[in-house]
Amino acid sequence: MAKSNNITSMLTPLVLIIAVLVLISMAESSRIGIPKKSPPSCGIVYGVQSGDTCFGVSQAFNLTATLFDSVNPNLDCDSLFVGQWLCVVGTA
């Protein structure tokens, strides 16, 4: 019994050191991995008018659907309302 306790007491610090090294390694690798994506920035906004659609606004301002969606990331095109601000010039 004493021999078992002696081995356990010797291995415990070693296991803790290995666990700390693994955690540090994981933290460092997560910093290096994927670059943070910056939020879109908007230069000019347009106020929605009666009858406007996302497609119509993007066409009027010569925007691709991809760019329009990226500068208006949380927009629900099925729920546009008069006076709602849409970004029409910006960067994703």
Secondary structure, 3 states (H helix, E strand, C coil): CHHHHHHHHHHHHHHHHHHHHHHHHHHHHHHHCCCCCCCCEEEEEEECCCCCCHHHHHHHCCCCHHHHHHHCCCCCHHHCCCCCEEEEEEEC
